[in-house]
Amino acid sequence: MIISERLRAIRESKQLTQADITRVSGLCQTLIEGVEESRMVPSLKVLDILASALSVPIHQLFFDAHQVLPLENLPGRVTADQIANGRVSEKRTNRKSTTPAIRSAKTKTKSF
């Protein structure tokens, strides 16, 4: 489901009209209509205002609130638990810079 569909579904599930959201959010009704009809792409600030007006966390506009997205355990990634427990080392290993590869790729390109 895309953001425009989610916005409309959340608004209708709360039995609110676009005019109600306009009054609560202070946004122009034309903007709200445009976003719901996929004619306008809202900024993150507008999405935050709409989420507040709908009394939902902003992430609910992007995916289902009950859906948990898995995070990959990437090498060198510091987890939230490590940060919370103060187990972050000054020197993290397994991190390789891609700079040399990028430089070599740039030098191999031909200019016309």
C-alpha positions as a Python dict, from the first residue, in 0.01 Angstrom:
ca = {
    (1, 'M'): (0, 0, 0),
    (2, 'I'): (138, 342, -89),
    (3, 'I'): (138, 646, 139),
    (4, 'S'): (-161, 811, -27),
    (5, 'E'): (-372, 500, 25),
    (6, 'R'): (-252, 465, 384),
    (7, 'L'): (-337, 826, 464),
    (8, 'R'): (-690, 789, 330),
    (9, 'A'): (-740, 451, 503),
    (10, 'I'): (-622, 583, 840),
    (11, 'R'): (-831, 901, 806),
    (12, 'E'): (-1143, 706, 711),
    (13, 'S'): (-1089, 447, 987),
    (14, 'K'): (-1095, 735, 1236),
    (15, 'Q'): (-1410, 870, 1066),
    (16, 'L'): (-1242, 1201, 984),
    (17, 'T'): (-1294, 1417, 677),
    (18, 'Q'): (-1026, 1606, 490),
    (19, 'A'): (-1177, 1923, 638),
    (20, 'D'): (-1122, 1780, 988),
    (21, 'I'): (-757, 1715, 909),
    (22, 'T'): (-727, 2068, 766),
    (23, 'R'): (-859, 2218, 1090),
    (24, 'V'): (-633, 2007, 1313),
    (25, 'S'): (-316, 2027, 1103),
    (26, 'G'): (-336, 2380, 965),
    (27, 'L'): (-252, 2243, 618),
    (28, 'C'): (-442, 2350, 309),
    (29, 'Q'): (-720, 2108, 208),
    (30, 'T'): (-591, 2119, -150),
    (31, 'L'): (-261, 1977, -26),
    (32, 'I'): (-433, 1699, 167),
    (33, 'E'): (-647, 1611, -138),
    (34, 'G'): (-340, 1614, -362),
    (35, 'V'): (-147, 1381, -134),
    (36, 'E'): (-439, 1140, -94),
    (37, 'E'): (-495, 1131, -470),
    (38, 'S'): (-121, 1085, -543),
    (39, 'R'): (-104, 1413, -734),
    (40, 'M'): (143, 1564, -486),
    (41, 'V'): (448, 1421, -315),
    (42, 'P'): (452, 1535, 48),
    (43, 'S'): (769, 1639, 225),
    (44, 'L'): (871, 1464, 544),
    (45, 'K'): (756, 1769, 740),
    (46, 'V'): (407, 1746, 584),
    (47, 'L'): (392, 1373, 659),
    (48, 'D'): (488, 1445, 1020),
    (49, 'I'): (211, 1706, 1047),
    (50, 'L'): (-43, 1466, 893),
    (51, 'A'): (63, 1183, 1124),
    (52, 'S'): (19, 1415, 1424),
    (53, 'A'): (-323, 1525, 1300),
    (54, 'L'): (-424, 1160, 1262),
    (55, 'S'): (-273, 1072, 1605),
    (56, 'V'): (-52, 798, 1461),
    (57, 'P'): (327, 756, 1463),
    (58, 'I'): (483, 865, 1134),
    (59, 'H'): (613, 516, 1056),
    (60, 'Q'): (253, 396, 1027),
    (61, 'L'): (223, 601, 708),
    (62, 'F'): (497, 388, 550),
    (63, 'F'): (414, 37, 670),
    (64, 'D'): (168, -153, 884),
    (65, 'A'): (211, -75, 1254),
    (66, 'H'): (211, -445, 1341),
    (67, 'Q'): (459, -540, 1071),
    (68, 'V'): (814, -571, 1199),
    (69, 'L'): (1081, -521, 938),
    (70, 'P'): (1395, -731, 990),
    (71, 'L'): (1730, -554, 1006),
    (72, 'E'): (2029, -720, 854),
    (73, 'N'): (2318, -788, 1089),
    (74, 'L'): (2581, -611, 885),
    (75, 'P'): (2951, -648, 969),
    (76, 'G'): (3070, -356, 1178),
    (77, 'R'): (2714, -246, 1258),
    (78, 'V'): (2659, -126, 1611),
    (79, 'T'): (2331, -252, 1753),
    (80, 'A'): (2098, -50, 1974),
    (81, 'D'): (2166, -294, 2261),
    (82, 'Q'): (2540, -234, 2234),
    (83, 'I'): (2488, 141, 2247),
    (84, 'A'): (2246, 119, 2540),
    (85, 'N'): (2479, -107, 2738),
    (86, 'G'): (2789, 99, 2658),
    (87, 'R'): (2957, -188, 2472),
    (88, 'V'): (3072, 16, 2175),
    (89, 'S'): (3444, -5, 2116),
    (90, 'E'): (3646, 288, 1991),
    (91, 'K'): (3796, 83, 1710),
    (92, 'R'): (3547, -118, 1508),
    (93, 'T'): (3684, -389, 1287),
    (94, 'N'): (3559, -547, 965),
    (95, 'R'): (3512, -209, 801),
    (96, 'K'): (3675, -162, 465),
    (97, 'S'): (3686, 165, 283),
    (98, 'T'): (3557, 162, -72),
    (99, 'T'): (3760, 468, -160),
    (100, 'P'): (4043, 284, -346),
    (101, 'A'): (3791, 91, -556),
    (102, 'I'): (3608, 409, -643),
    (103, 'R'): (3931, 585, -734),
    (104, 'S'): (4044, 300, -960),
    (105, 'A'): (3705, 290, -1131),
    (106, 'K'): (3723, 664, -1198),
    (107, 'T'): (4070, 643, -1348),
    (108, 'K'): (3962, 366, -1587),
    (109, 'T'): (3684, 571, -1746),
    (110, 'K'): (3751, 735, -2078),
    (111, 'S'): (3668, 1094, -2142),
    (112, 'F'): (3538, 1200, -2480),
}
